Each structure stands twice: as C-alpha cells, then as structure tokens.
C-alpha cells in the first residue's frame, strides 16, 4: 500500500497521478476482496465522524458500509446533528472531533470549510462533496472507466452541461492528472473558472492530457469514449433558476441521437441522482412545469445498454474504502 498515512483527501489537485493510480489499484483490490467474501478489516477498532450539511444517499451509504467492512464504527451528524459553524467554530469542531475520532468526513458547502476543518484537525479529513470539488466521485468514475476500457490515459471524456461547479471542476482536474482527453460542452457562460482551467492546463502539459471547451454537442462527442452529465440545477439552488438552465442547457441533453454520434463503444455516466423521467417529486414537478419528459438525460439512454451509472454508484463505496484505508 502506498504511504498516504495521515493525509487529508480534500481535492485531486493535492494528489499526484501515481497516488491517484495507487488509490484506484487499492480500490480494485478491495472490491475483489468484497466480491470474494474475503475479510479486509484494515482499520479494526477505529471510529470516524460523518458530517453531512448536505444530505446524500450514495455518499452516506458508501462511507458507512466501507467503514464497517474495514472494522470501523461511524457517527452520522446530519444538518441538525452538529453545532459546526453555528454554536461552535469550524476550528473548534475540528479539534473536538480529532480528540474522539480517527477520521472526519465532511459533505456540505464551500471548499473553504473542509479546508479549515483539515487545517485544525489532527486526523485525516475527507471531502464528501463541496460546492467546488467532489473528489471521491471522480475516483469512482475513474475506477469504472478503468474497468470498462482497461486504462485511463488517452480516454476521451465529454462532460455535457453546467461545468462551473464541483463535477465539471473535478472531472477536469482528474482528466488533467491522468492524461485523459477532457471536453466541457456547454454555452460559454457554463465553462469552468479561467483560473482553474489555467491550473489544469499546466498539469496537462506534463501528463499528455488535453482540455477542450466546446459549444457544439455534435463536434464535442465525436469519437468520445465517455459521455458524462449531471443535473442542471444543483442541491441547494433555488427553483427559480430552472427556467434559465433549461433554456440554456436543453440543447446539451444526453439522448440517443447524441450517443450515436460518439464512439460505438462509448458509455454513459452520471453521478446521480438523475432526472431521466417523472418518477421523482422534483423531476415530475419540473417536467410538468416545462412540458418535458426528462431533463439532462433521456430515460432511453439512462436505462440503455451503454449506461454504467449503477456500477459507477457501487464504485463510490470501493473507492471511498480505499481512501480511508490508505490514509488511516
């Protein structure tokens, strides 16, 4: 196992390509052990705190099951379950929890919060999602891509839609680190921040990665190996933004016609949850309001043979397990 003992996992910018590759290799090994029923209680007797200022299905379940498999106990702190930033400062919370727990996960708002937690904590801190970055999701995505294609280097990944936030940012960073061909396809106003693009271009210069920003969906997906999208309106954003996002991003919906323009072996990926039908409360409300059957991806693609979204979701647990095992 590579020596990442005591390290925080806050964003992929903090990790070298070799370290990211090592985490993916460890995740694949732990996944094989899980499938074979081979015990791997590498962190027996440890305890971790899970701070969730934003709720989640996949992230919470992945951390809890991964911790259990590794021999650890968890304490889940929901938005009402801790005093972080309210009655107690982030710095004080970090020091209190460090005296009780062996690791701290944070899922919430600004990246500055998880960075401050890590600054004052004396145990590893893991980013379960912030507004700017979602590094555990990218590890799951990359493990899935490696399983499908046998490699990461040279893989052409196209992100369709709003690339200004955690998923667009993190996929761009990950692709730059791992020598992949990254394309963000959206209206220009939805491209990642120029400063982050500049940082990633510098990384890409050393890894052989390419970064491209394209407004034409047909051009973007030509010969693509992976078509990736996310919801058009993120958690915590007001419903008023739906109308503008749908107007701007509807041409970037992932549908069967778009998939046909990619490589014949292309796969569809999504970090979930997805508005691919009317079977969720928000999906139904917005589809009825705007006269649509789906939002960022059609049900035909989501449920189709090229979709690997549920393997990708499962891999959240295996890659999170690798991060915890390696840093503890």
C-alpha positions in Angstrom: 0.0 0.0 0.0 1.3 3.5 -0.9 2.2 5.7 2.1 -0.7 8.1 2.4 -0.9 7.7 6.2 -2.3 10.8 7.9 -3.1 12.6 4.6 -6.3 14.5 4.0 -8.4 13.9 0.9 -9.8 17.3 0.0 -9.3 17.6 -3.8 -7.5 15.8 -6.5 -5.2 18.8 -7.1 -3.4 17.7 -3.9 -2.6 14.2 -5.2 0.0 13.1 -7.9 -1.1 10.9 -10.8 0.8 8.0 -9.2 -1.1 8.5 -5.9 -4.4 8.6 -7.7 -3.5 5.5 -9.6 -2.5 3.8 -6.4 -5.8 4.6 -4.8 -7.6 3.1 -7.8 -5.5 0.0 -7.7 -6.2 -0.4 -3.9 -9.9 0.1 -4.6 -9.9 -2.6 -7.3 -8.2 -5.0 -4.8 -10.7 -4.2 -2.0 -13.6 -4.6 -4.4 -12.3 -8.0 -5.4 -12.0 -9.0 -1.7 -15.5 -7.8 -1.1 -16.9 -9.8 -4.0 -15.0 -12.9 -2.9 -16.2 -12.6 0.7 -12.6 -12.1 2.0 -12.5 -10.0 5.2 -10.4 -6.9 5.0 -10.8 -5.2 8.4 -7.7 -3.0 7.9 -8.9 -0.3 10.4 -10.2 -2.5 13.2 -11.5 -0.6 16.2 -11.2 2.9 14.7 -14.1 5.4 14.7 -15.0 8.1 12.2 -17.3 11.1 12.2 -19.5 11.8 9.1 -20.6 15.5 8.9 -23.4 15.9 6.4 -24.5 19.5 6.0 -26.0 18.3 2.7 -27.8 15.0 2.8 -26.9 12.2 0.4 -27.8 8.6 -0.4 -24.6 7.3 -2.1 -22.0 9.2 -0.1 -23.5 8.3 3.3 -24.1 4.7 2.4 -20.7 4.4 0.9 -18.8 5.8 3.9 -20.9 3.7 6.4 -20.6 0.4 4.6 -16.9 1.0 3.7 -16.2 1.8 7.4 -18.0 -1.3 8.6 -16.1 -3.5 6.1 -12.8 -2.0 7.4 -13.8 -2.7 11.0 -14.7 0.8 12.0 -17.7 2.5 13.7 -19.3 5.6 12.4 -21.2 8.6 13.9 -23.5 10.3 11.4 -24.1 14.1 12.1 -26.9 15.4 9.9 -27.6 19.2 9.3 -29.2 19.3 12.8 -26.8 17.0 14.5 -23.8 19.2 15.0 -23.0 22.8 16.0 -20.4 23.3 13.3 -20.3 27.0 12.3 -23.4 27.7 14.4 -22.6 27.5 18.2 -19.1 26.2 17.6 -16.5 27.4 15.1 -15.1 25.1 12.4 -11.7 25.2 14.1 -13.1 24.2 17.5 -15.2 21.5 16.0 -12.2 20.0 14.2 -10.2 19.9 17.4 -13.0 18.4 19.5 -13.7 15.7 16.9 -10.0 14.9 16.5 -9.8 14.0 20.2 -12.7 11.5 19.8 -12.4 10.2 16.2 -9.7 8.7 13.9 -11.1 10.4 10.8 -13.6 13.1 9.7 -15.7 13.2 6.6 -17.4 16.5 5.5 -20.1 17.0 2.9 -21.5 20.5 2.6 -20.9 23.9 1.1 -17.8 25.9 0.4 -14.4 24.2 -0.1 -13.0 26.6 2.4 -15.0 24.8 5.2 -13.4 21.4 4.6 -10.0 23.1 4.1 -10.4 24.8 7.5 -11.5 21.5 9.1 -8.4 19.9 7.8 -6.2 22.8 9.0 -7.2 22.4 12.6 -7.9 18.6 12.7 -5.1 16.3 13.8 -6.7 13.3 12.0 -7.4 12.8 8.3 -10.3 14.8 6.8 -12.1 13.6 3.7 -14.2 15.7 1.3 -17.6 14.0 0.6 -18.6 17.0 -1.6 -18.3 20.7 -1.6 -19.6 23.3 -4.0 -16.2 23.4 -5.8 -15.0 19.8 -5.7 -16.2 16.2 -5.4 -13.0 14.0 -5.4 -14.5 10.8 -4.1 -16.9 10.8 -7.0 -14.1 11.1 -9.5 -12.3 8.1 -8.1 -15.4 6.1 -8.5 -15.8 7.4 -12.1 -12.2 6.5 -12.9 -12.4 3.1 -11.4 -15.4 2.4 -13.6 -13.7 3.7 -16.7 -10.7 1.5 -16.0 -13.0 -1.5 -15.6 -14.6 -0.8 -18.9 -11.7 0.3 -21.1 -8.7 -1.2 -19.2 -7.0 2.2 -18.9 -7.4 6.0 -18.3 -4.6 7.5 -20.4 -6.0 8.8 -23.7 -9.6 8.1 -22.9 -11.8 10.9 -24.3 -14.4 12.1 -21.7 -17.0 14.7 -22.6 -18.9 16.5 -19.9 -22.2 17.8 -21.1 -23.9 20.7 -19.3 -23.0 23.1 -16.5 -19.3 22.7 -15.9 -18.8 25.5 -13.4 -19.2 23.6 -10.2 -17.9 20.5 -8.4 -18.4 17.9 -11.1 -17.1 19.9 -14.0 -14.2 21.1 -11.9 -13.3 17.7 -10.5 -13.6 15.8 -13.8 -11.3 18.4 -15.5 -8.7 18.1 -12.7 -8.9 14.3 -12.7 -8.6 14.1 -16.5 -5.6 16.5 -16.5 -3.9 14.5 -13.8 -4.4 11.1 -15.5 -3.5 12.0 -19.1 -7.1 11.9 -20.5 -8.8 14.0 -23.1 -11.4 16.2 -21.4 -14.0 18.2 -23.2 -16.6 20.5 -21.5 -19.5 21.0 -23.8 -21.9 23.9 -22.9 -22.6 27.5 -23.6 -19.5 29.6 -22.8 -21.0 31.0 -19.6 -21.1 27.5 -18.2 -17.4 26.7 -18.6 -15.1 26.2 -15.6 -13.4 29.3 -14.0 -10.4 30.5 -16.0 -8.0 30.3 -13.1 -8.8 26.5 -12.6 -8.6 26.0 -16.4 -5.1 27.6 -16.3 -4.0 25.3 -13.4 -5.3 22.2 -15.2 -3.6 23.3 -18.5 -0.3 23.4 -16.6 -0.9 19.9 -15.2 -1.9 18.6 -18.7 1.3 19.9 -20.2 3.1 17.3 -18.0 0.8 14.4 -18.4 -0.2 14.5 -22.1 -3.8 15.3 -21.2 -5.9 17.6 -23.4 -8.5 20.1 -22.3 -11.1 21.4 -24.7 -14.1 23.7 -24.4 -16.8 23.3 -27.0 -20.3 24.8 -27.6 -21.3 22.3 -30.3 -22.6 18.9 -29.0 -22.1 17.0 -32.2 -18.5 18.2 -32.5 -17.8 17.6 -28.8 -18.9 13.9 -28.7 -17.3 12.8 -32.0 -15.2 9.6 -31.1 -15.9 10.1 -27.4 -15.4 7.1 -25.1 -17.4 8.5 -22.1 -20.4 10.9 -22.2 -20.9 12.3 -18.7 -23.6 14.6 -17.4 -25.1 15.9 -14.1 -28.3 17.6 -13.0 -28.8 21.1 -14.4 -29.8 22.6 -11.0 -27.6 21.6 -8.1 -28.7 20.8 -4.5 -29.5 24.0 -2.6 -30.1 26.2 -5.6 -33.5 27.9 -5.8 -36.1 26.5 -8.1 -36.3 29.9 -9.9 -33.1 29.0 -11.8 -34.7 26.0 -13.5 -36.2 28.1 -16.3 -33.0 29.7 -17.3 -31.0 26.5 -17.0 -33.5 24.5 -19.1 -33.4 27.2 -21.8 -29.6 27.3 -21.9 -28.9 23.6 -21.4 -31.7 21.8 -23.3 -29.5 21.5 -26.4 -27.0 19.6 -24.3 -29.3 16.9 -23.1 -27.8 13.4 -23.5 -30.2 11.5 -25.7 -30.0 8.5 -28.2 -29.1 10.8 -31.1 -26.1 12.3 -29.2 -24.9 8.8 -28.1 -25.0 7.6 -31.7 -22.5 10.4 -32.6 -20.0 9.1 -30.1 -17.7 6.1 -30.4 -19.7 2.8 -30.9 -18.2 1.6 -27.6 -19.0 4.8 -25.6 -20.5 4.6 -22.2 -22.9 6.9 -20.4 -22.1 8.1 -16.9 -23.9 10.3 -14.3 -23.0 11.0 -10.6 -26.7 10.7 -9.7 -29.4 11.4 -8.8 -30.7 11.9 -12.3 -33.9 13.5 -13.7 -34.3 10.9 -16.5 -38.1 10.5 -16.0 -41.0 11.9 -14.0 -40.7 9.4 -11.1 -39.3 11.8 -8.5 -41.1 14.7 -6.9 -38.8 17.3 -8.3 -38.5 15.6 -11.7 -42.3 15.4 -12.0 -42.8 19.0 -10.9 -40.2 20.4 -13.3 -41.1 18.2 -16.3 -44.8 19.2 -15.9 -44.0 22.8 -15.5 -41.8 23.0 -18.6 -43.5 20.3 -20.7 -40.6 17.8 -20.7 -40.3 14.1 -20.3 -36.7 14.3 -18.9 -34.0 16.8 -18.1 -30.3 16.2 -18.6 -30.6 12.7 -19.9 -33.4 10.7 -21.5 -34.8 7.6 -19.9 -33.8 5.7 -23.1 -30.1 6.4 -22.5 -30.2 6.2 -18.7 -31.7 2.7 -18.9 -29.9 1.7 -22.1 -27.1 -0.8 -22.7 -24.4 2.0 -22.8 -25.3 3.2 -19.3 -22.9 2.2 -16.5 -24.4 4.5 -13.8 -25.1 1.8 -11.3 -21.7 0.2 -11.5 -20.4 3.7 -11.1 -22.6 4.3 -8.0 -21.4 1.0 -6.4 -17.8 2.0 -7.0 -18.3 5.0 -4.7 -18.1 2.6 -1.8 -15.0 0.7 -3.0 -13.0 3.9 -3.8 -14.1 5.6 -0.5 -12.9 2.5 1.3 -9.6 2.8 -0.4 -9.2 6.4 0.6 -10.0 5.6 4.2 -7.7 2.6 4.4 -4.8 4.4 2.8 -5.0 7.5 4.9 -5.7 5.7 8.2 
